[in-house]
Amino acid sequence: MSGTNLTRDEARERASVVDPASVRYTVELDLTRGDTTFGSTTNASFAATEGAGTWLDLVAPAVHEVVLNGTALDPAEVYDGARIRLDGLAAQNEVTVVADAAYMRTGEGLHRFVDPVDDDVYLYSQFEVADARRVYACFEQPDLKAEVTFLVDAPSTWEVVSNSPGKAGKASHGTKRWTFEPTPRLSTYVTAIIAGPYHVERSEHVGKEKTIPLALYCRKSLAEHLDAAELFDVTTRGFAFFEDVFGLAYPFAKYDQLFVPEFNAGAMENAGAVTHHEDYVFRSRVTDAAYERRAETILHEMAHMWFGDLVTMRWWDDLWLNESFATWASVLSLVEGTRWTDGWTTFAVTEKLWALRQDQLPSTHPISADIRDLEDVEVNFDGITYAKGASVLKQLVAWVGRDEFLEGVRAYFAEHAWGNTSLTDLFAHLEQTSGRDLSAWNEEWLRTAGVNTLRPVVTVDNNGAYTSVAIEQTAAPEHPALRSHRVAVGLYDYTDDGALVRRRRVELDIAGPRTEVAELRGETQPDLLLVNDDDLTFAKVRLDDRSLATVVRSIGSLDSLPRALCWTAATDMLRDAEMSASSFVELVLGGVDHETSMGVVQHVLNSARAAIDLYALPANRTVLSARWAAALRQLAGAAEAGSDRQLAFARAWVAAAASDEHVAEIRALLDGDEALLPGLTMDTDLRWTLLQRLVVLGAAGDDAVDAELERDNTATGQRQAAYARAAVPTYAAKAAAWQAAVESDELPNALLTATVRGFAHPEQRELVRPYVQPYLDAVPRVWAERTSESAQSIIIGLFPRVLADAATASTVRHWLEGAELPDAARRLVVEGLADLDRALRAQERDRQAG
Ligand SMILES: [Zn+2]
């Protein structure tokens, strides 16, 4: 085998030849050379089986020298563009590789960005899943950990950051050499290099055993927006919490957090040098939902320092455990250590709904996935891996007990520090501390795919008392497993002042297709019967007719968590065509003004928007959309001046506005009319939102975009402009966007995703329709020729989801039958088709609703 798509079998074989305890790299990088490549010299030393052969991974445009144990090898013979073949190994080996490596514009490897504000260059690395090999020669698999010493030559005005502390030498000819302390044993995917004239803020945290130096970095042109005090506060709270519950001091020498441009994900857990998407430096007003999300991300990456970086999965099959643990631990620390004490409510509407959506796609898979190779894992950073995993982990914690769970985790860290593990290593400790056998749980929850539906079935006598209450459990035919669920059932009644208050709570185990809740026989039927109250299990939940009517009438009268569970149930019913789009929009309009969690407010506003765009019968869309826009305008007008709610309603209103009157109002806001929505801060990004709406409606064009970009010629401004230009409602604009995104690979990742989003605007169906066949034709080529991140941006983002009609579904289905595609690429198209089919069923429901 050769090539970049490393398989699990190859990784196993290599780990049996190379001694995992022996690997060391010294990596010299020369970042002073130019703007397309940089010098990369790796010296690798490792023990191996004598006489055996292996290879180093490297993806680089030029390899100049390969020296194995003093013998120069001919790069043309041993290097194939992805691997350097090493035959005839000695017991102890030294390899030197001298190469030119390439700067990337896709956010993979060493990304290079030029700030349009001041032309400064900023670099950062992103190595997960397997892109350290784009920077240095290495054994690119998580179980061949290594001590790495980085030496970096950089312009003398730059900061250079890596996993370990580093020092710059004296400047000479405008450059400086940075020497970093050797790292502890790390997997290559969590090593990192960040370099550029970054702005720095420093602090420290007095930890359990040592003082941890803390730093924040962002581009100079963003420095005025960096709210260091708040960021350090969350960071410090996280360390206090994790060092305590994990029973182990922070394992690395310092903790830097770097806010970097054009980042593909939210953040990355590089050991001691976490990178965050720089949108987390808020340059415009955002609601508290964004602050909560950012805190959750900070805590997620911090949890990885122990779970992931200190103790690491052997292979990518256990990626789910890595991500689920970090997600669960982050919400736990959010709730117990910060001001966001409602974190589990947000989790219920965001993570859980993501998990439900993913678990009903044809591509769903058991949480514990079979990851045969790197392509499998690259498309597996999904709602199962992060959100369903975290949901069932939460459930597991409830089952073994919080204290027993954490005691097991502490023992696991202590035993496996700096090593690699698989799921069984964690479970062995959990079984020991809890005294419970986890094999059945493992089988039921981790080894089977699909989600169960729990539906209450009740009968009532003439006096309004229950004669029976049962919970029926079903599963989709493709994934028929029924599971054991621990659930709470809540009975809620209206009080005299209209609140919905829980009268009684019953907790029980559910198994099989039908479970009687005998305790509730004779109980007066409540206004709302809520299955899975307190959110103990992972399941789809249904409401009986009386309860649904109560929710539609008064969802706002519930407390935060049950309200979130009802929003989730309703959203799921919408997606399953059990509730029409029109009813869902009414539910949101009736309840959203009473919703107190900004995270939930934004979630339901987005769901309602999707209901109109995708799930409403096309004939109903215009009326529904106008009703939605008018109601949001009222909500924005009635909201407290300057409040988060005002901003959230105003943004949702703008996205829906279409009438002449609304267009005039948007123009007035842009022109500085402060009386229209008093207290609304007209900042840079809100201006873009307003302008983009005018563009989508054809009420403003390229000139206006150019003018706005002149006011805001920043990285974010360029993204906003790219989105706007692709959303101009003309065939020419769509053709230009298509050309830039698909036919050329010149766009950097951030502009690519912005262009793709603008192209596929949900209200521009007729302009997008001619691209269904070109899209399908392009898929195999895009998958073959682009990097993984770019290919996914294009294939997912340009899938003709917005058309949401039967003809498109049929075209795609027919094409899939004949297409020859790698599994990972096919999966993305199959998921798009499943979304289309779902939209068609929902539209049918909306038709019946009349
Ligand atoms: Zn993570």
Residues whose N, C-alpha, C, O or C-beta is under 5 A from the ligand:
A	BS01	ZN	E323 A326
